[in-house]
């Protein structure tokens, strides 16, 4: 495995990773790596993106922010 593959393609982890660890990973025990991935993905789609408020989104959840943005956008969708 090359260095880019090990370190995420040269990108530094964003603040979302810290939130994920503090709010979910450190509070749970996982039997397997696969089980951890499944439960984390479920938490992200079921809570983090739908209910948790994000300061970058004006303290809306990402889902609500996108819905509001689409409803107030004058742009036509690309074909």
PyMOL commands that set and color helices and strands:
alter all, ss='L'
color gray80, all
select helices_A, chain A and resi 3-6+15-23+25-27+33-48+55-57+62-71
alter helices_A, ss='H'
color red, helices_A
deselect
rebuild
show_as cartoon
